[in-house]
Amino acid sequence: MDFNEVLSQLTSLDNEVRAKAEKVYESISLYEKINLLFISICDDSKPDDIRQLAAVLLRRALFSSYDEIAKCADNTFVDQLKGHVIGLLQKGISLNLRKKVCDVASELSKNCIDGEGNNTWPELLNFMFSAANSDNLELRECALLLFNSLPSIFGNEQNKYLDYIKKMLLKSLCEGSSETVKLAALKATTSFILINSDDKAILKLFAETVIPMLQVLNVLVENDDDEPLLCFIELAEKCPQVLRSSFNPLMEICMKTITNADVSEKIKFSALEIIVSFAENAPATVRKRGTNYLIPLVTQLLMMMTDIDDDPNWSFTEAEEEDQDSDSNNIVGETSLDRLACAIGGKTVFPIAINIISQMLQNADWKQRYAALMAISALGEGCHKQMLPMLDQIVSVIIPFVGDSHCRVRYAVCNALGQMATDFSPNFEEMFHDKFIPNLLMLLDDNANPRVQAHAAAAFVNFFEEATQKVVLNYADSIAQKFEEVLKVKMDELMKKGTKLVLEQVIVSIASLADVVQETFIGYYDRFMPCLKYIIENANVKELRLLRGKSIECASLIGLAVGSEKQNFGIKVAGLEDKATACEMLVCYARELKQGFVNYVEETTKILIPLLKFYFHEGVRLAAAQSPPYLLECAKIRGDAYVLEIWNYMLPILLNAIENESDKSVLSEMLVSLADCITTLGMNSLNEQQMQEVIRVIDTHFTEHFERYREMQSKREDEDYDDDTEEALIDEAPDRPVADQQWALCVIDDIIEFCGVKCIEYKDIFIPLFNTNLKSPHTELRQASAYGLGVLAKHGGDTFAKVLADSVPSLVAIIQDPNSRLAENIHATENAISAITKIIEFNNSMIDVDAVLSCWLTWLPIWEDEEEVIYVYSFLCKLLISNHPRIFGADNCNLPHIVSVILEVFARSVIEYSGELGIKLVQFVKVANIDSSISSKFTPEQQKVLEQINSIQIN
């Protein structure tokens, strides 16, 4: 078979013919292949598509094997190839072939710039200069194509040619060029700007090219060509500063495009993407210069969200494909609104949006009401600070739509309430449980609209994830009853009709309910588990695989919630298709069963640890990252040698994963896992070599972290920097300064704890930090500082007695603040109480202990920070056992309060009755023998605990 025939058959539609040709092609030596391909490109007698194919194959060979070509052939061969390529570009060949040959020239040129930036192919530069100034538009386009493919072609002489480059590009953008030349010039200009995006001088010089580029954009968009729009999207994403001086003309073109009903969706969406990307990457510019455009922009986005089909079968569609279509008008509008709000901030977007939304909610057209409710969902993240003070008003407006006449509006209510439960947790759950739960339970009765039912059930999952057990327990019976009713109805529908959308979702909701109410779920166990077992045993066909997987997950979570009394159900992990679910279940078993899981440690380790590199699914990596400390804890029962064997297998894989992980949430989990492993194994967890490797990997991330911090600082120097920019920078997780400060304080806390009295060497560093941050507006800084003072009291020694005494007023101020018990402040408050507790117990020589104790008792109970609860209540127990007069008060007047604070921690399930501390507290309550006149003043939850304590028999 000759080479002409090989090329022809490489494009054959016959698989056998094409495979045979590919085999012959691969058997040809590289040197001969390059020769034959170039001869074919130059052969005028061959069909143009064959010549183009030869050019594509030649470029591919140069890309993959240039070094090999340079080795197997002398310099003369490569130089001749370069000369022939330039000669071919100058010939009269078809436009498509010329483009392919330009790609070949670009690939060759990439290998002609040495390590010092010298271009060793000056002939190509000369051709570019000549072609760019040619009256032959095809040659001019050719020069621009080359420049676009390799904008660094000038190497280390680029600065010398800057004026020439600018004139070359402006000439092709502005003069009477063809549209193809202008488009090529626009692409080339974009590539050159992007490759020099860090050079402020070049960006300033080339800002002059933007207006001509916009003129080209304006013309080509009208011809339904989205390529220039894609160029501007890249500029908006990667180099928005070059567009700043032309912001208004850019916005005029984009707004004209997205509001034009006659343009295609690809054009409209690309124009919208330019605006949103610009807002995301230069938000201060949009806030400062885009005032006149924001109202029409937000209006347009909301109107796009109303563009939905009124499908009569929507309610019964099992798959939600149309809702997930990212290219549909309504989804693009919704995601763009979300992104815009997150980018430029709720202070700018929310007043505009809420004014329009209010009108839409009153519209007779269901699509308007639907879009308005979906918009509220979309705005929650970006407008969080603006919506939080208005939550009561917003929820009051939303709730009546639960009874809307249109099912899609009721669906949107579920979406809005579920999203708000996530975005505004834990405030939402605490404030609106009495509105959320009854109304969503009502929507679970909407059997005529399964999609609404499923979404209502999904909203419960959001609510349960953030709600406290105390809140949910008040409704547990009614929720469980409704879930059971739905489960039975949908099981029957599955048998008769094969429908499973609501069934799958309600099973997930049942699992979430079990997870939040924990052991209380034992009362509902027999109402749900038989149905779940039936599904697991019988749903073996492919169509029911997801249903079976969710049932397994639900059954496992129920088992973990209710404990060993009912947990007699097992699964085979190999049977799960859902890797993430399988991994999560294994982690659950290792965590809950502890050393009872030891027989499976080795096998589980070899399954989970390699999945730290499973880059196809972050959920798998998250689960795998959580597993190491639990598996090591399980392994301890078999001795140090076995634990060390497991650890030496885990550590290199874990460190490699930490070094290469790009997802910040997964990386954070991996780092926490490494820390927990070291804590679990203790002082001898790392040998010297391992220690150096850990330090190297962590140092890499430190370097990246501080580089990101420098980038944030550069944004503060931007000419459009404003207060909203600063607010956005502060809110950027995990790089915000507050997080950095908290991290630093936590490191200091650990240094004090583990170095003890030797920490005095650093007192001039950490004492001012503690004192300053006790008064910080950021609760996490107050918490870390308060915790540090408590550690200092316990481990720092008598030298710090004066420092600790001086800190007491600031700690008291945190505790006695009117908002100290709000969810966002509670951890700082409880750490402040614990810090004073430790000062009283360990370092009290310079405080009036009796005076402080009198106040201290009034600050109880605490319940949120479990570690501090145990410590504070242990100290309380010591005081009670010693009959401390300041605690009991005159004539035991403090006894009712003491009993109530003990009952409260039992009511909140923070301390176990059967634990060492729990037993002592139970004994005290029983001995106290509170009469009914006092106990009647306790809360219903406390009274219930008191009854339970009185029923406990003490040996």
Secondary structure as UniProt FT lines:
FT   HELIX           3..10
FT   HELIX           15..27
FT   HELIX           30..42
FT   TURN            44..45
FT   HELIX           48..72
FT   HELIX           75..90
FT   HELIX           95..110
FT   TURN            111..112
FT   TURN            115..116
FT   HELIX           122..132
FT   HELIX           137..149
FT   TURN            151..154
FT   HELIX           155..161
FT   HELIX           162..174
FT   HELIX           179..195
FT   TURN            196..198
FT   HELIX           200..206
FT   HELIX           207..209
FT   HELIX           210..222
FT   TURN            223..224
FT   HELIX           227..238
FT   HELIX           240..246
FT   HELIX           247..258
FT   TURN            261..262
FT   HELIX           265..281
FT   HELIX           283..289
FT   HELIX           291..304
FT   TURN            305..306
FT   TURN            312..313
FT   HELIX           314..316
FT   HELIX           322..324
FT   TURN            326..327
FT   HELIX           329..344
FT   HELIX           346..361
FT   HELIX           366..379
FT   TURN            380..383
FT   HELIX           384..387
FT   HELIX           388..390
FT   HELIX           391..398
FT   HELIX           399..403
FT   HELIX           407..423
FT   TURN            424..426
FT   HELIX           427..443
FT   TURN            444..445
FT   TURN            447..448
FT   HELIX           450..466
FT   HELIX           469..473
FT   TURN            474..475
FT   HELIX           476..497
FT   HELIX           501..517
FT   HELIX           518..524
FT   HELIX           525..538
FT   HELIX           542..544
FT   HELIX           545..562
FT   TURN            564..566
FT   HELIX           573..575
FT   HELIX           579..593
FT   HELIX           594..600
FT   HELIX           601..608
FT   HELIX           609..613
FT   TURN            615..616
FT   HELIX           618..635
FT   HELIX           636..638
FT   HELIX           640..660
FT   HELIX           664..681
FT   HELIX           682..684
FT   HELIX           688..716
FT   TURN            719..720
FT   HELIX           723..731
FT   TURN            733..735
FT   HELIX           737..755
FT   HELIX           756..762
FT   HELIX           763..773
FT   TURN            774..775
FT   HELIX           779..795
FT   HELIX           798..800
FT   HELIX           801..816
FT   TURN            818..821
FT   TURN            823..825
FT   HELIX           826..842
FT   TURN            845..846
FT   HELIX           849..858
FT   HELIX           866..881
FT   TURN            882..883
FT   HELIX           885..888
FT   HELIX           890..892
FT   TURN            893..894
FT   HELIX           895..907
FT   TURN            908..909
FT   TURN            913..914
FT   HELIX           916..928
FT   HELIX           932..935
FT   TURN            936..937
FT   HELIX           940..951
//
